Structures are given as C-alpha cells and as structure tokens.
Amino acid sequence: MHIAVIGAGIVGVTTAYELASDGHQVTVFERRGSVAAEASFANAGVVAPGYVTPWAGPGMPGKVLRMLPTRHTPVRIHPTLDPATLGWLWRWWRACEPATWRANRAAMQSLAQFSRTRLHDLVARLKLDYERHDGYLVLLRTPQDLKLARPGLKALAETGVRFHLVDAAGCRGIEPDLNPETPLQAGIHIMDAEVGNCRQFAHLMRNEAQRVGVSFVFHSQVDRIEPGAAPRIVQRNVSVGENTRLSQADDLFDATRPLADDAAQDHFDAVVVCAALGASALLRPHGLKLPLQPVYGYSITAPLRQHHGHPDHGPRAALMDERYKIAISRIGNRVRVAGSAEIGGSADRINPASIETLYKVLHDWYPGAAHMSQVQRWKGARPMLPDGPPVLGESGLPGVWLNLGHGGSGWALACGSARVLADRIGGRPAAIDLARLGVDRWR
C-alpha cells in the first residue's frame, strides 16, 4: 500500500519506518524543517515503563490544588482558560476515578513495556549508536516524601517493575556526584529504566526509514484529509518564516529536500495521523472530536564542565526529584533538566517561574556542574488526552488511522505504538490489548 504519515515527531518517524519495513510505500508530511522539531526536540529522554502512568489518578485533583500556591509548583494553570481547556479539565477530573485509573495505567504500562522491548530490538538489529545511559533514580528528600511515595512502590511491585528502595548512602553510591548538602532521605532505583537522546534517535530512524524507501516532505502543512477507499490529503508549502518556534541554535532545516507544491492533492491507500495537536483540525470536520490539549513542559540543557576531555561531575544517567517532579538527565556530555506541567497559555511565552524551578533543582543536586552561560531553554507542547492513554489504531473514518495523544510519554511509547499500528494496518493482531487505546472511548 501507499501510505501517508502526517507528522515527523518521534511517533511519526518510527511509524514510517515500521510501515516501510513491512513493504509499504510511505510518504511522511511534516510542517517543520526536519524530524523531532517540536515535542520530541528537548524532552527529558527517560524510558521508564513503570513510571508511564496516567496523570489522571485518584487524589490528583486535590494534589494539584495544593501545589498551585507553592513557589516551585510542578503544575501551573493559566489564569484565563478557554472553553476547550475547561472541558478537558472536567474530563480529566472524571478519569481520576480509581477503576478508570487502574485500567488506563495497565494499558499504558503494557504499551510502555512492549515499546521498550521494541526499542532495544531496533537498536540491536540496526546497530544504532546514540547518547544513552542505563538506570533511573527517584530522589526522596524527606521522610514525608518517602511516606507519600510508598503507594507508588506498591503499584510498581504489582506491575512487576524491578526496583530497589535505597537509603541516602545508596543513592550516592548510584550517583556519586549528588550534592551532600541537599537533604536526602531515600531513593527508588529502577534498574530496567534508561535515558536516551530522543531527537538523536529520531534522526537515526529517519535515516533508516529513508534507507528502506520512505520519502519525507518537509515544510509541508496538511490542511485537510478526505477519508474514503482512496483517502486524499490536501497539503501546501509552509515558508520557513512561519516556523517561528524552531530553535535558532540547531540545524533543523534540510535544504536538500524539495518543498511541496502549494495546495497539492495526493491520493493514498491509507493515511496515518501522527500530527499531535494538529490532528484535531484534521479530524473534527469528519465528526471525530478528540479532546487533545497541550500540556506544556520545559527544559534547560547545558554542557557539563570537563576535565581532561571528560565531564568533571554530574549525573551518570537519569534522576527524578519527586517533590518537584523534575528530571535531571545525562545527554552525552550535557545535562538536561526537564519538567513542569503548564495548562493553558501559549507555546511562545516562557514562564520565568517554571525556568526558575529547573535551575533550582539542578543547583540543589549538581551545583556548578554545567556551563550555565551556554544553556538552551525549551518549551514544548505535549499533546495529551484527559484520561492518559494515546489513541492507537483505526479511526472509524475510511482509510484513516491514528497514532497520537502520547502526552509526556511519547519517547517511552513511540517504538511500541509504531509496531502495533503497522501490525493493525497489515491485518495482524496487535502484540498488546488495545481495548483502552482505541478511539471509541471518545466517540
């Protein structure tokens, strides 16, 4: 089949590769100048299936309300919210019911475990070399933090995640450069988790996809999908000036690729929508109204100070400060600090308070470890559905398939989602249960 994939984030790129490896002819349309240019650009990079859970969970509304007045709150809500965001919050509140949360958590963790296995299979088979490190350490600052974390330990054990609860000395044995002056009660060490450079992996997968015949059309905005036996897309050229959110510090534009013709119309045998937040406008005219909303996240990335060509000190892999929900990741010879959940607002407005929290957490644990004069700031829109799981599989519209709504877990879920989608298009059963991952829950 000739298949169009809309969107070239980590989900779209892996989907294109899996489809092409099954023998399909694949064309990817992307409005930016390269792959992984939006939510996949500068995320935390953590792949920890045990921590892939719905944000909508029992007690979460109360926790969020208690967090909001604090200076370094993990969650921020814009003072003015539009009706769509208010509706999203109402659906999120309903999804916090315990039985709903348990079912959604099981679905997401099943997909996350399969995705990690698929990631490792791809890395081994394709001999991919990218910046990655093993291990994930959740830091608990005080006895109260440890008390609050114990229900989560039970949940980890129930899902078969291998972990150790270690004391402060054990934490410093795993991460020797932790600041000894910052109070530390305990840590949760997840041995099977890892951290990797999502954007770098996406570029490697783009190369592999092209090797098996995938065509990428960049600077191409898909404005309309027309479902049917031979679904059609209508797309137009997007000028570089329209891509205002691209980083000025990275070579995100590929001048060797031809731009799409304005208002070009193409027929395909199938269309796969991986367009994240852009999916709503494509699907809504056909009666499919997915409650996708951006939950904005932030990161800062800076080079680690070096001694004789090697980092002087800093994280060995990935950590999570449980109190502030901030991840500290080793990305090659750089440190990345990522977190925050901002509801409402816009992608182009940086909230200074969110950036301040990232700086605080880095200074608490690794003071002086990085060249902060060379820091790169990033804000990304994570496309999230209120109940947590993505939408994966048939859309109900003829010839149109969906692989979107992964929220902050896109990197952790991408490889598995891509393989599941390719199997379903090929008429094969999925490797996991899709009952909680289908579009029917939003009809």
JOMOSUL-V168761 format. One record per residue. N is the residue number from 0. PSI is psi in radians with two decimals (none if undefined). Layout:
# JOMOSUL-V168761
N PSI
N PSI
This chain:
# JOMOSUL-V168761
0 2.65
1 2.05
2 2.33
3 2.33
4 2.19
5 1.95
6 2.30
7 0.69
8 -2.95
9 -0.60
10 -0.79
11 -0.70
12 -0.80
13 -0.62
14 -0.78
15 -0.75
16 -0.81
17 -0.71
18 -0.77
19 -0.63
20 -0.35
21 -0.03
22 0.05
23 2.71
24 2.14
25 2.35
26 2.25
27 2.27
28 2.22
29 2.27
30 -0.37
31 -3.09
32 -0.08
33 -3.09
34 2.79
35 0.80
36 -0.05
37 -1.87
38 -0.39
39 0.05
40 -0.91
41 0.83
42 3.10
43 -0.48
44 0.22
45 2.33
46 1.68
47 1.55
48 -0.61
49 -0.38
50 0.15
51 1.69
52 2.76
53 2.46
54 -0.45
55 1.82
56 2.90
57 2.28
58 -0.12
59 -0.71
60 -0.75
61 -0.71
62 -0.77
63 -0.77
64 -0.67
65 -0.52
66 -0.59
67 -0.71
68 -0.20
69 2.68
70 -0.76
71 0.87
72 2.44
73 -0.34
74 2.32
75 2.38
76 2.21
77 2.45
78 -0.43
79 2.08
80 2.44
81 2.92
82 -0.63
83 -0.71
84 -0.67
85 -0.71
86 -0.66
87 -0.78
88 -0.65
89 -0.76
90 -0.67
91 -0.78
92 -0.74
93 -0.60
94 -0.12
95 -0.09
96 2.36
97 -0.78
98 -0.70
99 -0.78
100 -0.75
101 -0.74
102 -0.73
103 -0.67
104 -0.77
105 -0.72
106 -0.77
107 -0.68
108 -0.57
109 -0.78
110 -0.70
111 -0.71
112 -0.75
113 -0.67
114 -0.71
115 -0.72
116 -0.75
117 -0.68
118 -0.84
119 -0.65
120 -0.78
121 -0.77
122 -0.76
123 -0.77
124 -0.67
125 -0.06
126 0.91
127 2.31
128 1.89
129 2.94
130 2.01
131 2.71
132 2.62
133 2.52
134 2.63
135 2.16
136 2.08
137 2.10
138 2.27
139 1.95
140 -0.66
141 2.90
142 -0.61
143 -0.70
144 -0.71
145 -0.73
146 -0.77
147 -0.43
148 -0.28
149 -0.68
150 -0.60
151 -0.57
152 -0.69
153 -0.73
154 -0.68
155 -0.77
156 -0.68
157 -0.53
158 0.12
159 0.31
160 2.31
161 2.12
162 2.80
163 2.34
164 2.02
165 2.67
166 -3.08
167 -0.71
168 -0.67
169 -0.66
170 -0.75
171 -0.36
172 -0.60
173 -0.73
174 1.51
175 -0.37
176 0.15
177 2.42
178 2.05
179 -0.25
180 -0.21
181 2.19
182 2.41
183 2.10
184 -0.83
185 3.13
186 2.75
187 2.01
188 2.04
189 1.86
190 -0.54
191 0.07
192 2.97
193 2.97
194 2.44
195 2.79
196 1.73
197 -0.80
198 -0.73
199 -0.74
200 -0.71
201 -0.69
202 -0.68
203 -0.72
204 -0.55
205 -0.78
206 -0.75
207 -0.66
208 -0.77
209 -0.61
210 -0.56
211 0.29
212 0.04
213 2.38
214 2.32
215 2.26
216 1.81
217 2.94
218 0.67
219 2.03
220 2.06
221 2.04
222 -0.42
223 2.50
224 2.38
225 1.75
226 2.80
227 -3.05
228 -0.58
229 1.38
230 2.58
231 2.53
232 2.59
233 2.10
234 2.75
235 2.80
236 2.42
237 2.20
238 2.72
239 -0.62
240 -0.39
241 -0.34
242 1.10
243 -0.33
244 0.02
245 2.53
246 2.42
247 -0.20
248 -0.09
249 2.60
250 1.31
251 -0.18
252 2.36
253 1.70
254 -0.20
255 -0.20
256 2.35
257 2.53
258 2.64
259 2.63
260 2.59
261 2.39
262 0.65
263 2.53
264 2.22
265 2.44
266 2.52
267 2.96
268 -0.44
269 2.68
270 2.28
271 2.11
272 1.93
273 0.55
274 0.22
275 -2.19
276 -0.44
277 -0.18
278 -0.59
279 -0.79
280 -0.50
281 -0.56
282 -0.50
283 -0.70
284 -0.28
285 0.28
286 0.08
287 1.79
288 1.61
289 2.31
290 1.11
291 2.32
292 2.59
293 2.25
294 1.87
295 2.43
296 2.79
297 2.72
298 2.71
299 2.45
300 2.32
301 2.61
302 2.43
303 2.54
304 2.48
305 2.64
306 2.06
307 0.69
308 0.03
309 2.61
310 2.32
311 -0.87
312 2.89
313 -3.07
314 2.55
315 -0.55
316 -1.98
317 2.50
318 2.77
319 2.15
320 1.83
321 -0.58
322 -0.75
323 -0.04
324 0.75
325 2.27
326 2.47
327 2.07
328 2.51
329 2.05
330 1.63
331 -2.14
332 0.45
333 2.80
334 2.38
335 2.31
336 2.11
337 2.56
338 -2.76
339 2.54
340 1.85
341 2.10
342 2.22
343 3.14
344 -2.71
345 2.83
346 -0.44
347 0.06
348 2.00
349 2.24
350 1.99
351 -0.58
352 -0.65
353 -0.76
354 -0.68
355 -0.68
356 -0.68
357 -0.79
358 -0.73
359 -0.85
360 -0.70
361 -0.77
362 -0.64
363 -0.73
364 -0.54
365 1.10
366 2.32
367 0.17
368 -0.40
369 2.76
370 1.58
371 -0.23
372 -0.25
373 0.40
374 2.52
375 2.16
376 2.58
377 2.48
378 2.23
379 2.59
380 1.93
381 2.02
382 1.93
383 2.42
384 2.61
385 -0.57
386 -0.22
387 -1.03
388 2.67
389 3.08
390 2.19
391 2.05
392 -2.60
393 2.50
394 -0.32
395 -0.20
396 2.34
397 2.17
398 0.05
399 2.26
400 2.74
401 2.45
402 1.46
403 2.99
404 0.55
405 -0.11
406 -2.40
407 0.09
408 0.34
409 -0.78
410 -0.70
411 -0.39
412 -0.13
413 -0.89
414 -0.68
415 -0.74
416 -0.71
417 -0.75
418 -0.70
419 -0.79
420 -0.75
421 -0.67
422 -0.73
423 -0.72
424 -0.59
425 0.04
426 0.26
427 2.65
428 2.59
429 2.67
430 -0.24
431 2.92
432 2.18
433 0.19
434 -0.64
435 0.10
436 0.03
437 2.95
438 -0.31
439 -0.48
440 -0.24
441 0.15
442 none
